[in-house]
Amino acid sequence: MINQPIDPFFRRLFIVVAIVITLFLLYLMLPVIIPFLIAFILAYLLNPLVRRLSKYVRRWIAIIVVYAILTLSMILLLWWIVPTLWHQLQAAWEYLPKILNWYDEVVREWFSANTRFRLPELEAKGLSETLMDYM
């Protein structure tokens, strides 16, 4: 059997195709990879705190304490953010008719006067019905 050298073009083509297939497979596995990536980042970031705390207590207790503190802080943060976000959304919903009126009177008129584009008119009732249908 004779060993023939592989043409450099086909070698490069094979490498490019292999990279493309690998990236496509990684893209398909993204929903599975993301939780592992987040867990890795959390473990990497919290390891110094666990190591420092494990000097005083057992490691598994240090891990539980660190994760309990992290969970409690996230719950407190959400407890503070969710009502604030809700009030902001309510204020935005109440301000929406003014925004739509400004769009209809100022933006549409400016576009009509300065460009060839004709923007559609927006109504609060139609937008509300569309949004509710979408939800």
Contacts in CASP RR format, 6 or more apart in sequence:
PFRMAT RR
TARGET T0000
AUTHOR 0000-0000-0000
METHOD contacts of the structure
MODEL  1
MINQPIDPFFRRLFIVVAIVITLFLLYLMLPVIIPFLIAFILAYLLNPLV
RRLSKYVRRWIAIIVVYAILTLSMILLLWWIVPTLWHQLQAAWEYLPKIL
NWYDEVVREWFSANTRFRLPELEAKGLSETLMDYM
26 33 0 8 1.000
46 66 0 8 1.000
46 67 0 8 1.000
46 70 0 8 1.000
49 66 0 8 1.000
50 59 0 8 1.000
50 62 0 8 1.000
50 63 0 8 1.000
50 66 0 8 1.000
51 62 0 8 1.000
53 62 0 8 1.000
53 65 0 8 1.000
53 66 0 8 1.000
54 62 0 8 1.000
56 62 0 8 1.000
57 65 0 8 1.000
96 124 0 8 1.000
96 127 0 8 1.000
97 124 0 8 1.000
100 122 0 8 1.000
100 123 0 8 1.000
100 124 0 8 1.000
100 127 0 8 1.000
103 122 0 8 1.000
104 121 0 8 1.000
104 122 0 8 1.000
107 119 0 8 1.000
108 119 0 8 1.000
108 121 0 8 1.000
111 117 0 8 1.000
111 118 0 8 1.000
111 119 0 8 1.000
112 118 0 8 1.000
112 119 0 8 1.000
END
